[in-house]
């Protein structure tokens, strides 16, 4: 029998500049994006009193707190990206790890994070559940 599953998705954006190391093209030069970020959390049950998995407001607030670390920054200068290329893939991983830590107390599971440099280019990051 399938167990119930509830999922919520929120989005936010931030603006930042970066330079892709070892790229061999235009993106090695300093340039910027208005990045779109989406995050999806899931869980097996809602709170019986509120009927919610997690309040959208709480989820958005936590995502925004993570993005504040990136907004209007030159990503290559941030400690996390000192030795890691600030690609969309690595940005999605960074946001996922930071958000996952912030959501531990809410009893939801962070499914994935998506980062888009533009509407036609998206990177997703997720982690498999341990067996």
Residue frames as a rotation matrix with the C-alpha (Angstrom) as fourth column:
UNK 1
0.576 0.817 0.000 0.00
0.817 -0.576 0.000 0.00
0.000 0.000 -1.000 0.00
UNK 2
-0.200 -0.617 0.761 1.26
0.559 -0.710 -0.429 3.47
0.805 0.340 0.487 -0.87
UNK 3
-0.135 0.113 -0.984 1.77
0.926 -0.340 -0.166 5.84
-0.354 -0.934 -0.058 2.01
UNK 4
0.848 0.500 0.176 0.59
0.529 -0.792 -0.304 9.44
-0.012 0.351 -0.936 1.71
UNK 5
-0.314 -0.945 -0.087 3.08
0.918 -0.326 0.227 12.09
-0.243 -0.009 0.970 0.70
UNK 6
0.844 0.511 -0.165 2.72
0.477 -0.854 -0.206 15.84
-0.246 0.095 -0.965 0.84
UNK 7
-0.251 -0.940 0.232 5.11
0.962 -0.214 0.171 18.21
-0.111 0.266 0.958 -0.96
UNK 8
0.800 0.375 -0.468 5.49
0.342 -0.926 -0.157 21.98
-0.493 -0.035 -0.870 -0.93
UNK 9
-0.072 -0.806 0.587 7.56
0.994 -0.105 -0.022 24.09
0.080 0.582 0.809 -3.30
UNK 10
0.734 0.208 -0.647 8.64
0.313 -0.948 0.051 27.71
-0.603 -0.240 -0.761 -2.86
UNK 11
0.242 -0.675 0.697 10.74
0.911 -0.090 -0.403 30.01
0.335 0.733 0.592 -4.99
UNK 12
0.733 -0.156 -0.663 12.85
0.191 -0.887 0.420 33.11
-0.653 -0.434 -0.620 -4.46
UNK 13
0.705 -0.526 0.475 15.58
0.541 -0.034 -0.840 34.93
0.459 0.850 0.261 -6.31
UNK 14
0.549 -0.608 -0.574 18.88
0.272 -0.519 0.810 36.67
-0.790 -0.601 -0.120 -5.79
UNK 15
0.945 -0.322 0.051 21.35
-0.084 -0.392 -0.916 38.65
0.315 0.862 -0.397 -7.88
UNK 16
0.564 -0.819 0.102 25.06
-0.038 0.098 0.994 37.90
-0.825 -0.565 0.024 -7.92
UNK 17
0.575 -0.497 -0.649 28.16
-0.796 -0.157 -0.585 37.90
0.189 0.853 -0.486 -10.07
UNK 18
0.572 -0.492 0.657 30.58
-0.063 0.772 0.633 35.07
-0.818 -0.403 0.410 -10.68
UNK 19
0.151 -0.597 -0.788 33.38
-0.987 -0.053 -0.150 33.83
0.048 0.800 -0.598 -12.93
UNK 20
0.951 0.200 0.234 33.52
-0.213 0.977 0.030 30.18
-0.222 -0.078 0.972 -13.93
UNK 21
0.067 -0.996 0.065 37.05
-0.769 -0.010 0.639 28.86
-0.635 -0.093 -0.767 -13.53
UNK 22
-0.740 -0.534 0.408 38.51
-0.185 0.746 0.640 26.55
-0.646 0.398 -0.651 -16.20
UNK 23
0.257 0.956 0.140 35.53
0.027 0.138 -0.990 27.12
-0.966 0.258 0.009 -18.46
UNK 24
-0.642 -0.617 0.456 37.28
0.483 0.136 0.865 28.13
-0.595 0.775 0.211 -21.64
UNK 25
-0.203 0.621 0.757 34.59
0.870 -0.240 0.430 30.54
0.449 0.746 -0.492 -22.79
UNK 26
-0.187 0.199 0.962 32.89
0.011 -0.979 0.205 33.86
0.982 0.048 0.181 -22.13
UNK 27
0.764 0.645 0.011 31.66
-0.018 0.003 1.000 32.77
0.644 -0.765 0.014 -18.70
UNK 28
0.112 -0.804 -0.584 35.23
0.962 0.236 -0.141 32.84
0.251 -0.545 0.800 -17.37
UNK 29
-0.692 -0.272 0.668 34.86
0.211 -0.962 -0.174 36.62
0.690 0.021 0.723 -17.46
UNK 30
-0.879 0.377 -0.293 33.11
0.203 -0.262 -0.944 38.45
-0.432 -0.889 0.154 -14.66
UNK 31
-0.653 0.754 0.070 29.34
-0.197 -0.259 0.946 38.45
0.731 0.603 0.318 -15.29
UNK 32
-0.856 0.380 0.351 26.12
-0.389 -0.025 -0.921 38.37
-0.341 -0.925 0.169 -13.30
UNK 33
-0.657 0.717 -0.231 22.70
0.286 0.521 0.804 36.76
0.697 0.462 -0.548 -13.16
UNK 34
-0.289 0.705 0.647 19.36
-0.954 -0.265 -0.137 37.20
0.075 -0.657 0.750 -11.53
UNK 35
-0.911 -0.168 -0.376 19.19
-0.160 0.986 -0.051 33.64
0.379 0.014 -0.925 -10.22
UNK 36
0.214 0.962 0.172 15.86
-0.841 0.091 0.534 31.91
0.498 -0.259 0.828 -9.58
UNK 37
-0.886 -0.463 -0.022 15.85
-0.370 0.735 -0.569 29.29
0.280 -0.496 -0.822 -6.81
UNK 38
0.306 0.950 -0.056 13.15
-0.716 0.269 0.644 26.72
0.627 -0.157 0.763 -6.03
UNK 39
-0.848 -0.484 0.215 13.09
-0.503 0.608 -0.614 24.30
0.167 -0.629 -0.759 -3.12
UNK 40
0.173 0.910 -0.377 10.74
-0.561 0.406 0.721 21.38
0.809 0.087 0.581 -2.53
UNK 41
-0.775 -0.297 0.558 10.09
-0.632 0.400 -0.664 19.71
-0.025 -0.867 -0.498 0.82
UNK 42
-0.046 0.759 -0.649 8.03
-0.400 0.582 0.708 16.58
0.916 0.292 0.276 1.42
UNK 43
-0.790 -0.146 0.596 6.64
-0.610 0.292 -0.737 14.68
-0.067 -0.945 -0.319 4.35
UNK 44
-0.854 0.401 -0.331 4.28
0.280 0.891 0.357 11.85
0.438 0.212 -0.874 5.20
UNK 45
-0.004 0.907 -0.421 1.83
0.978 0.092 0.189 13.70
0.210 -0.411 -0.887 7.38
UNK 46
-0.197 0.062 0.978 0.45
0.067 -0.995 0.076 17.13
0.978 0.080 0.192 8.08
UNK 47
-0.992 -0.072 0.102 0.02
-0.084 -0.222 -0.971 18.66
0.093 -0.972 0.214 11.49
UNK 48
-0.506 0.856 -0.105 -3.42
0.827 0.516 0.223 17.53
0.245 0.026 -0.969 12.69
UNK 49
-0.045 0.493 -0.869 -4.23
0.674 -0.626 -0.391 20.97
-0.737 -0.604 -0.304 14.12
UNK 50
-0.203 -0.114 -0.972 -3.18
-0.362 -0.914 0.183 23.13
-0.910 0.389 0.145 11.17
UNK 51
0.755 0.443 0.483 -3.48
0.216 0.528 -0.822 20.68
-0.619 0.725 0.303 8.29
UNK 52
0.786 -0.538 -0.305 -0.05
-0.594 -0.520 -0.613 21.87
0.171 0.663 -0.729 7.08
UNK 53
0.656 -0.701 -0.278 3.19
0.609 0.710 -0.355 20.05
0.446 0.064 0.893 6.42
UNK 54
-0.411 -0.671 -0.617 5.09
0.834 -0.550 0.043 23.27
-0.369 -0.497 0.786 7.14
UNK 55
0.552 0.606 -0.573 3.87
0.356 -0.792 -0.496 26.84
-0.754 0.070 -0.653 6.89
UNK 56
0.571 -0.312 0.760 4.80
0.761 -0.147 -0.632 28.35
0.309 0.939 0.154 3.50
UNK 57
0.867 -0.198 0.458 5.86
-0.274 -0.956 0.105 31.47
0.416 -0.217 -0.883 5.41
UNK 58
0.653 -0.639 0.407 8.40
-0.328 0.245 0.912 29.46
-0.683 -0.729 -0.050 7.44
UNK 59
0.415 -0.471 0.778 9.75
0.743 0.669 0.009 27.70
-0.525 0.575 0.628 4.36
UNK 60
0.670 -0.117 0.733 10.11
0.520 -0.632 -0.575 30.97
0.531 0.766 -0.362 2.42
UNK 61
0.892 -0.325 0.315 11.76
-0.449 -0.721 0.527 32.72
0.056 -0.612 -0.789 5.39
UNK 62
0.497 -0.726 0.475 14.38
0.001 0.548 0.837 29.97
-0.868 -0.416 0.273 5.68
UNK 63
0.390 -0.336 0.857 15.09
0.912 0.268 -0.310 29.92
-0.126 0.903 0.411 1.95
UNK 64
0.810 -0.044 0.585 15.43
0.161 -0.943 -0.293 33.71
0.564 0.331 -0.757 1.95
UNK 65
0.818 -0.539 0.201 17.87
-0.393 -0.269 0.879 33.54
-0.419 -0.798 -0.432 4.88
UNK 66
0.281 -0.722 0.632 20.11
0.581 0.652 0.487 31.21
-0.764 0.230 0.602 2.86
UNK 67
0.408 -0.074 0.910 19.91
0.881 -0.231 -0.413 33.39
0.240 0.970 -0.029 -0.24
UNK 68
0.997 -0.070 0.025 20.87
-0.074 -0.940 0.332 36.48
0.001 -0.333 -0.943 1.78
UNK 69
0.390 -0.909 0.145 24.36
0.112 0.203 0.973 34.93
-0.914 -0.363 0.181 1.99
UNK 70
-0.244 -0.444 0.862 24.56
0.850 0.330 0.410 35.08
-0.466 0.833 0.297 -1.83
UNK 71
0.628 0.686 0.367 22.56
0.776 -0.524 -0.351 38.16
-0.049 0.505 -0.862 -2.79
UNK 72
0.944 -0.245 0.221 24.54
-0.143 -0.907 -0.397 41.00
0.298 0.343 -0.891 -4.37
UNK 73
0.462 -0.841 0.281 27.81
-0.299 0.151 0.942 39.20
-0.835 -0.519 -0.182 -3.79
UNK 74
0.189 -0.517 -0.835 30.65
-0.913 0.220 -0.343 38.16
0.361 0.827 -0.430 -6.06
UNK 75
0.916 0.396 0.061 30.28
-0.387 0.834 0.393 34.41
0.105 -0.384 0.917 -5.49
UNK 76
0.473 -0.810 -0.348 33.94
0.287 0.514 -0.808 33.58
0.833 0.282 0.475 -6.16
UNK 77
-0.366 -0.652 0.664 34.89
-0.381 -0.546 -0.746 35.62
0.849 -0.526 -0.049 -3.10
UNK 78
0.540 0.612 0.578 32.66
-0.797 0.151 0.584 33.69
0.270 -0.776 0.570 -0.67
UNK 79
-0.240 -0.725 0.645 34.47
-0.880 0.443 0.172 31.12
-0.410 -0.527 -0.744 1.51
UNK 80
0.335 0.447 0.830 32.39
-0.124 0.894 -0.431 28.19
-0.934 0.041 0.355 0.18
UNK 81
0.956 0.127 0.264 33.34
0.242 0.164 -0.956 29.01
-0.165 0.978 0.126 -3.42
UNK 82
0.460 -0.861 -0.215 37.00
-0.677 -0.497 0.543 29.80
-0.575 -0.104 -0.812 -2.77
UNK 83
-0.659 -0.740 0.133 38.01
-0.520 0.576 0.631 26.41
-0.544 0.347 -0.764 -4.19
UNK 84
-0.353 0.654 0.669 34.66
0.642 0.690 -0.335 25.27
-0.681 0.311 -0.663 -5.62
UNK 85
-0.946 0.024 0.324 33.52
0.262 -0.535 0.803 26.68
0.193 0.844 0.500 -8.96
UNK 86
-0.628 0.748 -0.217 30.35
-0.147 -0.388 -0.910 28.81
-0.765 -0.539 0.353 -8.45
UNK 87
-0.926 0.341 -0.161 28.41
-0.075 0.251 0.965 26.96
0.369 0.906 -0.207 -11.17
UNK 88
-0.089 0.973 0.212 24.65
-0.851 -0.184 0.491 26.59
0.517 -0.137 0.845 -11.01
UNK 89
0.331 0.161 -0.930 25.18
0.102 0.973 0.205 22.97
0.938 -0.163 0.306 -9.95
UNK 90
-0.529 -0.637 -0.561 27.39
0.646 0.127 -0.753 23.98
0.551 -0.761 0.344 -7.04
UNK 91
-0.780 0.372 0.503 25.05
-0.515 -0.838 -0.178 26.83
0.355 -0.398 0.846 -6.11
UNK 92
0.268 0.925 -0.270 22.17
-0.573 0.378 0.727 24.34
0.775 -0.040 0.631 -5.93
UNK 93
0.102 -0.334 -0.937 24.27
0.553 0.802 -0.226 22.08
0.827 -0.495 0.266 -3.69
UNK 94
-0.879 -0.469 0.084 25.20
0.227 -0.567 -0.792 25.01
0.419 -0.677 0.605 -1.42
UNK 95
-0.430 0.798 0.423 21.58
-0.791 -0.558 0.249 26.15
0.435 -0.228 0.871 -1.05
UNK 96
0.370 0.574 -0.731 20.42
-0.186 0.816 0.547 22.57
0.910 -0.066 0.409 -0.46
UNK 97
-0.240 -0.561 -0.793 22.94
0.660 0.505 -0.557 21.96
0.712 -0.656 0.249 2.33
UNK 98
-0.960 -0.126 0.250 22.26
-0.058 -0.785 -0.617 25.28
0.274 -0.607 0.746 4.04
UNK 99
-0.219 0.964 0.151 18.48
-0.830 -0.266 0.490 24.92
0.512 -0.018 0.859 3.79
UNK 100
0.205 0.241 -0.949 18.53
0.111 0.957 0.267 21.29
0.972 -0.160 0.169 4.93
UNK 101
-0.677 -0.540 -0.500 20.31
0.571 0.043 -0.820 22.37
0.464 -0.841 0.279 8.12
UNK 102
-0.890 0.348 0.293 17.78
-0.430 -0.854 -0.293 25.13
0.148 -0.387 0.910 8.74
UNK 103
-0.039 0.974 -0.222 14.76
-0.812 0.099 0.576 22.83
0.583 0.203 0.787 8.26
UNK 104
-0.721 -0.335 -0.606 15.85
-0.035 0.892 -0.451 19.96
0.692 -0.304 -0.655 10.55
UNK 105
-0.959 0.280 0.042 13.55
-0.053 -0.034 -0.998 21.02
-0.278 -0.960 0.048 13.36
UNK 106
-0.385 0.868 -0.314 10.39
-0.876 -0.451 -0.169 21.08
-0.289 0.210 0.934 11.20
UNK 107
-0.245 0.285 0.927 10.05
-0.132 0.937 -0.323 17.37
-0.960 -0.201 -0.192 10.46
UNK 108
0.858 0.440 -0.267 10.07
-0.309 0.026 -0.951 17.77
-0.411 0.898 0.158 6.68
UNK 109
0.128 -0.810 0.572 12.48
0.579 0.530 0.620 16.30
-0.806 0.252 0.536 4.16
UNK 110
0.168 -0.174 -0.970 14.16
-0.622 -0.782 0.032 18.58
-0.764 0.598 -0.240 1.66
UNK 111
0.697 0.201 0.689 13.69
0.311 0.780 -0.543 16.82
-0.646 0.593 0.481 -1.69
UNK 112
0.002 -0.696 0.718 15.63
1.000 -0.011 -0.014 19.09
0.018 0.718 0.696 -4.03
UNK 113
0.235 -0.023 -0.972 16.82
0.123 -0.991 0.053 22.58
-0.964 -0.132 -0.230 -4.82
UNK 114
0.342 -0.081 0.936 16.84
0.939 0.072 -0.337 24.10
-0.040 0.994 0.101 -8.30
UNK 115
-0.008 -0.389 -0.921 18.94
0.150 -0.911 0.383 27.08
-0.989 -0.136 0.065 -9.42
UNK 116
0.467 0.205 0.860 18.31
0.872 0.056 -0.487 28.79
-0.148 0.977 -0.153 -12.76
UNK 117
-0.614 -0.700 -0.366 20.58
0.532 -0.709 0.463 31.37
-0.583 0.089 0.807 -14.36
UNK 118
-0.705 0.535 -0.466 17.79
-0.700 -0.634 0.329 32.06
-0.119 0.558 0.821 -16.83
UNK 119
0.201 0.945 0.258 14.48
-0.860 0.297 -0.415 30.46
-0.469 -0.138 0.872 -17.69
UNK 120
0.754 0.125 -0.645 16.01
-0.556 0.645 -0.524 27.98
0.350 0.754 0.555 -20.12
UNK 121
-0.098 -0.887 -0.450 18.94
-0.145 0.460 -0.876 26.81
0.984 -0.020 -0.174 -17.93
UNK 122
0.593 0.418 0.688 18.31
-0.744 -0.044 0.667 25.00
0.310 -0.907 0.285 -14.65
UNK 123
-0.483 -0.714 -0.507 20.41
-0.285 0.676 -0.679 22.87
0.828 -0.184 -0.530 -12.29
UNK 124
0.669 0.722 0.179 18.92
-0.486 0.242 0.840 20.56
0.563 -0.648 0.512 -9.65
UNK 125
-0.602 -0.794 -0.090 20.54
-0.438 0.422 -0.794 19.06
0.668 -0.439 -0.601 -6.57
UNK 126
0.623 0.718 0.310 19.16
-0.683 0.306 0.663 16.38
0.381 -0.625 0.682 -4.26
UNK 127
-0.612 -0.756 0.232 20.49
-0.774 0.512 -0.374 13.74
0.164 -0.408 -0.898 -1.91
UNK 128
-0.072 0.569 -0.819 19.24
-0.167 0.802 0.573 10.19
0.983 0.178 0.037 -1.71
UNK 129
0.584 0.353 0.731 17.78
-0.782 0.003 0.624 9.04
0.218 -0.936 0.278 1.57
UNK 130
-0.567 -0.813 0.133 20.09
-0.818 0.536 -0.208 6.66
0.098 -0.227 -0.969 3.46
UNK 131
-0.079 0.517 -0.852 19.03
-0.334 0.792 0.512 3.01
0.939 0.325 0.110 3.31
